[in-house]
C-alpha cells in the first residue's frame, strides 16, 4: 500500500492547490506555536515551523507536506490577522510598499 499524503495545514488555499493537482490527501492542521525565537531570522523561522508542523503531524505510513509563510515589512513579522478589520489594515500597510514574503516547506 502506498504512503498516504497528509497536508499539515488549515489553509484553504494550500488544500485547493493540492486538489487542483488531483492528488488524494487528508488535511490535518497542526497545533504548533508559531512564535519566533529570540533573534530568529525570517528564513530560519519558516524553515523551523514547517519542519515542526510536519514532524508533529506525521503518523506511520504517511508522507506529510507542511509549510509556513510569513510577511515582513519594516523588519516586523506580520502575524495572522485577528479578524477581517485586521486583515484590511495589514493589506493597507503593505499596499504599494516593498515587503518580503518567506515560505518554508517540509516533506
Beta strands, then each sheet from edge to edge (+ up, - down):
strand 1: 4-8
strand 2: 25-27
strand 3: 62-73
strand 4: 76-78
strand 5: 100-106
sheet 1: 2+ 1+ 3+ 4-
sheet 2: 2+ 1+ 3+ 5-
end
